[in-house]
C-alpha cells in the first residue's frame, strides 16, 4: 500500500502528536508499505527519508524561517522564558515574524491555503491509496477533507474538536456540525476510547460510531525501541541523597495546575525531608513560580529539552509525576511514556471523572492524589520513601497496556486500510 500522512509540524523538535504519527508511519514502512508524511517546517526545509518514511516538508515564508532560527540560536544557552523579552528588544522585526507564526488569522488566511495547495500537488505526485489525517495538523483535518483531494481519507483523532472543553467550551453546535460534515466524508475514524464513549451518547455524533475504532496513544515502547538512550546524557544531575520526582511537559494553571501536589509536598519540605521535585518542559504556571521561590532547595524548573534527553532524564528520576488534565475527555499521552518507563508514578487526579483514572487503576506502582480530598501526607511520605529503586518490568507493562503499543495501533489501521482499498 501507499500511505500518506498529513502531519503538522516537521520541525527540528516534533510536537507530541507528530511524534506519535511518525512512529506509526515508521512501523508501516517497516512492514513493506510505501509511506510518506507531509508537514510544515519553520526551519530550513529539506525532504528526507527517516526510518523508511519520506518526510515531505513545506517551507514557511522565509522571514518566519529566519526569525525562528534566530530565536532558537538566541536562547540556545539560556532559559527560553527569561530570554524571550530580551530577544524582542534586540530583534523587534524578527519578533514580529515569530509572533506571526502563532497568529490564528495568519495561519487561517495564509499558511493553511498555501500548505493545502502544496499537499494537493504532492498527493497527485505520490498517488497514495489512503490518506491519514491526524488532529490537529497545521492544515487542519476539516480543511484537507474539503480540499478536493480524490483519495480515500481516514481521520486519526488524538484530541477532540467539537467536544473540546477549552477550544469549544460552550459546545457550539456550529463547530460540532462542521466536524460532523467532515466525518461524513472520511472512510473511517480512529479516536480515543473516552471520546468514542462520549460520541455514542451524543445525538449529533452517535451515527458515526459504526465507522470508529478506539485506540490508545501508542507510546508503550521498550527501551531498545527508543533511540539507544544509553549514550544520551540526562538533562538533570539528580542528587542520590534525595528522592527525586520529575514532571515532563506543560504546566498551566488553567487546566494542568500542580498546586495541590506542591501543597502536599510542602509539608515534607517544611520537615526537612530529602525530597525534590523537578518540572521539565514549559512553565505557564504562576503557582509553580511561587513554590520555586519559596522552596529553592526542593522545587526546580528545567527548560524544555529534546525528546531523547527528556527520556534519558526520566530514566534517572526516582518517581515520575503526572498532572492529569482538568478535562473529562483528554488523556495525556505522556502517561503511556511513564508506564513504559516502569517507574513509580505520583499521579494528581484533578476531577472525579478523570479519563486517565482507568489507566492508572491498572498500574502497580502509583500513588494517587485526588484534588477534591484532603491529602494524606503520611501515605505520600511512605510511598516516596519506598519508591527508590522500584520498577515494573516492561513485559508486565506491555501486557497491561497492549492496546497502547505501536504494533497494536498500526496493525489496527492497516487492517482498516486494506478493507477500504479492496
C-alpha positions as CSV (number, residue, x, y, z in Angstrom):
1,X,0.0,0.0,0.0
2,X,0.9,3.6,-0.5
3,X,0.0,5.6,2.6
4,X,0.2,9.4,3.1
5,X,0.1,11.0,6.5
6,X,-0.8,14.7,6.6
7,X,1.2,15.8,9.6
8,X,1.5,19.0,11.5
9,X,5.0,20.4,12.0
10,X,8.0,18.6,10.6
11,X,10.5,20.7,12.6
12,X,13.7,20.1,14.5
13,X,11.8,19.1,17.6
14,X,8.4,17.5,16.7
15,X,5.4,18.1,18.9
16,X,3.8,15.2,20.8
17,X,1.1,14.4,18.2
18,X,3.5,14.4,15.3
19,X,5.9,12.1,17.1
20,X,3.0,9.7,17.6
21,X,2.1,9.8,13.9
22,X,5.7,9.4,12.8
23,X,6.3,6.2,14.8
24,X,3.1,4.7,13.3
25,X,4.4,5.7,9.8
26,X,7.8,4.1,10.6
27,X,6.2,0.8,11.6
28,X,4.1,0.7,8.5
29,X,7.2,1.4,6.3
30,X,8.9,-1.5,8.2
31,X,6.1,-3.8,7.1
32,X,6.9,-3.1,3.4
33,X,4.4,-0.3,2.7
34,X,5.4,2.9,0.9
35,X,4.8,5.7,3.4
36,X,5.2,9.5,3.3
37,X,4.5,12.3,5.7
38,X,3.7,15.8,4.8
39,X,4.0,18.8,7.0
40,X,5.3,22.3,7.5
41,X,8.8,23.3,8.5
42,X,9.7,26.5,10.2
43,X,13.4,26.0,9.7
44,X,15.5,25.4,6.5
45,X,13.5,22.6,5.0
46,X,14.7,19.6,3.1
47,X,12.9,16.5,2.1
48,X,14.4,13.4,3.7
49,X,13.9,9.7,4.4
50,X,13.6,8.8,8.1
51,X,13.5,5.1,9.0
52,X,11.9,4.4,5.7
53,X,9.4,7.2,5.7
54,X,9.6,10.1,3.2
55,X,9.3,13.4,5.0
56,X,7.9,16.0,2.6
57,X,8.4,19.4,4.1
58,X,6.6,22.5,3.1
59,X,8.5,25.6,4.0
60,X,7.1,28.5,5.9
61,X,7.8,32.0,4.5
62,X,11.5,32.9,4.5
63,X,11.0,35.7,7.1
64,X,9.4,33.3,9.6
65,X,12.1,30.7,9.0
66,X,14.8,33.4,9.6
67,X,13.0,34.6,12.8
68,X,12.6,31.0,14.1
69,X,16.2,30.1,13.6
70,X,17.4,33.4,15.1
71,X,15.3,32.9,18.2
72,X,16.5,29.3,18.7
73,X,20.1,30.4,18.4
74,X,19.5,33.3,20.8
75,X,18.1,31.1,23.5
76,X,20.4,28.1,23.0
77,X,22.5,28.9,26.1
78,X,19.8,30.2,28.3
79,X,16.2,29.9,29.6
80,X,13.5,30.3,26.9
81,X,11.1,32.2,29.0
82,X,13.6,34.6,30.5
83,X,15.3,35.4,27.2
84,X,12.1,35.9,25.2
85,X,11.7,39.5,26.3
86,X,15.4,40.3,25.6
87,X,15.0,38.8,22.1
88,X,12.0,41.1,21.4
89,X,14.0,44.2,22.4
90,X,17.1,43.3,20.4
91,X,15.3,41.9,17.3
92,X,11.9,43.6,17.1
93,X,11.3,42.8,13.4
94,X,12.2,39.2,13.8
95,X,10.0,39.0,16.9
96,X,7.0,40.3,14.8
97,X,7.5,37.5,12.3
98,X,8.0,35.0,15.1
99,X,4.6,36.1,16.5
100,X,3.0,35.7,13.1
101,X,3.9,32.0,13.2
102,X,1.4,31.5,16.0
103,X,-1.2,34.0,14.8
104,X,-4.6,32.4,14.2
105,X,-5.5,34.8,11.4
106,X,-2.2,34.3,9.6
107,X,-2.5,30.5,9.9
108,X,-6.1,30.5,8.6
109,X,-5.7,33.0,5.8
110,X,-2.1,32.4,4.5
111,X,-0.4,29.3,5.9
112,X,-3.3,26.8,5.6
113,X,-4.2,27.6,2.0
114,X,-0.6,27.6,0.9
115,X,0.1,24.3,2.7
116,X,-3.1,22.7,1.2
117,X,-2.1,23.7,-2.3
118,X,1.3,22.1,-1.8
119,X,-0.3,19.0,-0.3
120,X,-2.6,18.6,-3.3
121,X,0.3,18.7,-5.6
122,X,2.3,16.2,-3.7
123,X,-0.7,13.9,-3.3
124,X,-1.1,13.9,-7.1
125,X,2.5,13.0,-7.5
126,X,2.7,10.4,-4.7
127,X,-0.7,8.8,-5.6
128,X,-1.5,7.2,-2.2
129,X,-4.0,4.5,-1.7
130,X,-5.2,6.2,1.5
131,X,-4.5,9.4,3.4
132,X,-4.4,9.6,7.2
133,X,-5.4,13.0,8.7
134,X,-4.4,13.4,12.3
135,X,-5.8,16.1,14.6
136,X,-4.7,18.9,14.6
137,X,-2.3,19.5,11.7
138,X,-1.4,23.0,10.6
139,X,-3.6,22.5,7.5
140,X,-6.4,21.1,9.7
141,X,-8.4,17.9,9.3
142,X,-11.5,19.7,8.1
143,X,-9.6,21.8,5.6
144,X,-7.9,18.8,4.0
145,X,-11.2,16.8,3.9
146,X,-12.8,19.6,1.9
147,X,-9.7,20.3,-0.2
148,X,-10.7,18.4,-3.3
149,X,-8.1,15.6,-3.0
150,X,-9.5,12.5,-4.6
151,X,-8.1,9.9,-2.2
152,X,-9.8,7.8,0.5
153,X,-9.3,9.5,3.8
154,X,-9.1,8.3,7.4
155,X,-9.3,10.6,10.5
156,X,-6.9,10.0,13.3
157,X,-8.2,11.9,16.3
158,X,-5.9,12.2,19.2
159,X,-7.5,15.4,20.6
160,X,-11.2,16.3,20.5
161,X,-12.6,19.1,18.3
162,X,-16.3,19.7,18.7
163,X,-16.3,18.3,22.2
164,X,-13.1,20.2,23.2
165,X,-13.6,21.6,26.7
166,X,-11.2,24.5,26.1
167,X,-11.5,25.3,22.4
168,X,-15.2,24.9,22.3
169,X,-16.2,25.2,26.0
170,X,-19.9,26.0,25.3
171,X,-20.4,23.2,22.9
172,X,-21.1,25.5,20.0
173,X,-23.3,23.4,17.6
174,X,-21.8,25.1,14.6
175,X,-18.4,23.7,15.5
176,X,-19.8,20.3,16.0
177,X,-21.8,20.4,12.8
178,X,-18.6,21.4,10.9
179,X,-16.8,18.4,12.3
180,X,-19.7,16.1,11.6
181,X,-19.7,17.3,7.9
182,X,-16.1,16.3,7.7
183,X,-16.8,12.9,9.4
184,X,-19.4,12.3,6.6
185,X,-16.6,12.4,4.0
186,X,-14.0,10.2,5.7
187,X,-14.0,6.4,5.3
188,X,-13.1,5.7,8.9
189,X,-12.3,7.5,12.2
190,X,-9.7,6.4,14.7
191,X,-10.4,8.1,18.1
192,X,-9.6,7.5,21.8
193,X,-11.7,5.2,23.9
194,X,-13.1,8.0,26.1
195,X,-14.1,10.0,23.1
196,X,-15.8,7.1,21.4
197,X,-17.9,6.6,24.5
198,X,-18.9,10.2,24.6
199,X,-19.8,10.2,20.9
200,X,-22.1,7.2,21.4
201,X,-24.1,9.3,23.9
202,X,-24.3,12.5,21.7
203,X,-27.2,12.9,19.4
204,X,-25.1,14.6,16.6
205,X,-22.2,12.2,16.8
206,X,-23.6,8.8,17.6
207,X,-24.4,8.0,13.9
208,X,-20.6,7.9,13.3
209,X,-19.6,5.4,15.9
210,X,-20.1,2.5,13.5
211,X,-17.2,3.7,11.5
212,X,-15.0,4.5,14.5
213,X,-12.2,2.4,16.1
214,X,-11.0,3.3,19.6
215,X,-7.2,3.2,20.0
216,X,-4.9,4.3,22.8
217,X,-1.8,6.5,22.4
218,X,0.9,4.1,21.0
219,X,3.6,5.2,23.4
220,X,4.3,2.0,25.3
221,X,7.7,1.0,23.8
222,X,10.6,-1.0,25.2
223,X,13.8,0.9,25.9
224,X,15.5,-0.9,23.0
225,X,13.0,0.9,20.7
226,X,13.7,4.4,22.0
227,X,16.8,5.7,20.1
228,X,19.6,4.0,22.1
229,X,19.4,6.3,25.1
230,X,22.2,4.6,27.0
231,X,24.6,7.1,25.4
232,X,22.3,10.1,26.0
233,X,23.1,12.3,29.0
234,X,20.4,13.3,31.5
235,X,19.4,17.0,31.5
236,X,19.4,17.0,35.3
237,X,22.1,15.8,37.7
238,X,19.9,14.3,40.4
239,X,21.3,14.1,43.9
240,X,21.1,10.5,45.1
241,X,20.6,11.5,48.7
242,X,17.2,12.9,47.7
243,X,14.0,11.2,46.4
244,X,13.9,12.9,43.0
245,X,10.5,13.4,41.4
246,X,10.2,14.5,37.8
247,X,7.4,16.0,35.7
248,X,7.8,16.4,31.9
249,X,5.5,18.6,29.8
250,X,3.5,21.7,30.0
251,X,2.4,23.1,33.4
252,X,-0.5,25.5,33.2
253,X,-2.7,26.8,36.0
254,X,-5.8,26.8,33.8
255,X,-6.0,23.0,33.2
256,X,-2.8,21.4,34.5
257,X,-2.0,23.1,37.8
258,X,0.5,21.5,40.2
259,X,-0.8,23.4,43.2
260,X,-2.5,20.6,45.1
261,X,0.6,18.3,44.8
262,X,3.0,21.1,45.7
263,X,1.0,22.0,48.7
264,X,1.1,18.3,49.9
265,X,4.8,18.0,49.2
266,X,5.5,21.3,51.1
267,X,4.5,19.5,54.3
268,X,7.5,17.2,53.7
269,X,9.8,20.1,52.6
270,X,8.9,22.0,55.8
271,X,10.0,19.0,57.9
272,X,13.4,18.8,56.1
273,X,12.5,15.5,54.3
274,X,15.0,14.7,51.5
275,X,12.5,15.2,48.7
276,X,12.9,17.2,45.5
277,X,10.6,17.8,42.5
278,X,11.7,18.9,39.1
279,X,9.5,20.3,36.3
280,X,10.9,19.9,32.8
281,X,9.2,21.4,29.8
282,X,7.1,24.6,29.6
283,X,6.2,26.7,32.6
284,X,2.9,28.6,32.2
285,X,2.2,28.4,36.0
286,X,2.3,31.3,38.4
287,X,1.8,28.7,41.1
288,X,5.0,26.9,40.2
289,X,6.9,30.1,40.2
290,X,5.7,30.8,43.7
291,X,6.8,27.4,45.0
292,X,10.2,27.7,43.3
293,X,10.8,31.0,45.1
294,X,9.5,29.6,48.4
295,X,11.4,26.3,48.3
296,X,14.6,26.9,46.2
297,X,16.2,23.7,47.6
298,X,13.2,21.5,46.8
299,X,11.3,22.8,43.7
300,X,13.1,23.3,40.3
301,X,12.2,24.1,36.7
302,X,14.2,22.9,33.7
303,X,13.6,24.3,30.2
304,X,12.3,22.0,27.5
305,X,14.9,19.6,26.1
306,X,14.9,17.2,23.2
307,X,12.9,14.1,23.3
308,X,15.8,11.7,23.7
309,X,17.3,13.8,26.5
310,X,13.9,14.0,28.2
311,X,13.5,10.3,28.2
312,X,17.1,9.8,29.5
313,X,16.3,12.2,32.3
314,X,13.1,10.3,33.1
315,X,15.1,7.1,33.4
316,X,17.3,8.8,36.1
317,X,14.5,10.0,38.2
318,X,13.1,8.1,41.2
319,X,9.5,9.0,40.7
320,X,7.6,10.4,37.7
321,X,4.9,12.9,38.4
322,X,1.7,13.2,36.3
323,X,-0.8,16.0,36.4
324,X,-4.0,14.7,34.7
325,X,-6.0,17.3,32.8
326,X,-8.9,19.1,34.3
327,X,-10.8,17.9,31.2
328,X,-13.1,14.9,31.1
329,X,-12.2,13.7,27.6
330,X,-8.5,14.1,27.1
331,X,-5.9,11.6,28.4
332,X,-2.4,12.9,28.5
333,X,-0.3,10.9,26.0
334,X,2.7,11.2,28.4
335,X,1.2,8.7,30.9
336,X,1.9,5.9,28.4
337,X,5.6,7.1,28.2
338,X,5.6,7.0,32.0
339,X,4.1,3.4,32.1
340,X,6.8,2.2,29.6
341,X,9.5,3.5,32.0
342,X,8.2,1.2,34.7
343,X,9.0,3.9,37.3
344,X,6.8,4.7,40.4
345,X,4.3,7.3,39.5
346,X,2.8,10.1,41.6
347,X,-0.5,11.0,39.9
348,X,-2.5,14.1,40.6
349,X,-6.1,13.5,39.6
350,X,-7.9,16.8,39.3
351,X,-11.5,15.8,38.6
352,X,-13.5,12.8,39.8
353,X,-14.5,11.7,36.2
354,X,-10.9,11.9,35.0
355,X,-10.4,9.7,31.9
356,X,-6.8,8.8,32.9
357,X,-8.0,7.1,36.1
358,X,-8.9,3.8,34.4
359,X,-5.3,3.5,33.1
360,X,-3.7,4.3,36.5
361,X,-6.0,1.8,38.2
362,X,-4.1,-1.0,36.5
363,X,-0.6,0.3,37.2
364,X,1.2,-1.5,40.1
365,X,3.4,1.4,41.4
366,X,1.2,4.5,41.7
367,X,0.1,6.9,44.4
368,X,-3.0,8.9,43.6
369,X,-3.5,12.4,44.9
370,X,-7.2,13.4,44.4
371,X,-7.7,17.1,44.4
372,X,-11.2,17.1,45.9
373,X,-9.9,15.2,49.0
374,X,-7.5,16.1,51.8
375,X,-4.1,14.9,51.1
376,X,-2.8,12.1,53.3
377,X,0.7,13.3,53.9
378,X,1.8,10.2,55.8
379,X,0.7,8.0,53.0
380,X,2.5,10.2,50.5
381,X,5.7,10.1,52.5
382,X,5.5,6.3,52.8
383,X,5.0,6.0,49.0
384,X,8.0,8.2,48.3
385,X,10.3,6.5,50.8
386,X,9.6,3.1,49.3
387,X,9.8,4.2,45.7
388,X,13.5,4.5,45.3
389,X,14.9,1.7,43.0
390,X,11.5,0.1,42.4
391,X,10.4,-0.8,38.8
392,X,7.7,-2.6,36.8
393,X,9.3,-4.8,34.2
394,X,8.4,-4.0,30.6
395,X,6.7,-7.4,29.9
396,X,4.2,-6.6,32.6
397,X,3.6,-3.1,31.3
398,X,3.1,-4.4,27.7
399,X,0.6,-7.0,28.9
400,X,-1.3,-4.4,30.9
401,X,-1.4,-1.8,28.1
402,X,-1.2,-3.9,24.9
403,X,-3.6,-1.5,23.1
404,X,-1.1,1.3,23.7
405,X,1.7,-0.2,21.7
406,X,2.8,1.0,18.2
407,X,2.2,-2.5,16.8
408,X,-1.4,-2.7,18.0
409,X,-2.5,0.7,16.8
410,X,-0.6,0.5,13.4
411,X,-2.0,-3.0,12.7
412,X,-5.5,-1.8,13.5
413,X,-5.0,1.0,11.0
414,X,-3.5,-1.3,8.3
415,X,-6.4,-3.8,8.6
416,X,-8.8,-0.8,8.1
417,X,-6.9,0.5,5.1
418,X,-6.9,-2.9,3.4
419,X,-10.7,-3.1,3.7
420,X,-11.1,0.5,2.3
421,X,-9.0,-0.1,-0.8
422,X,-10.3,-3.6,-1.6
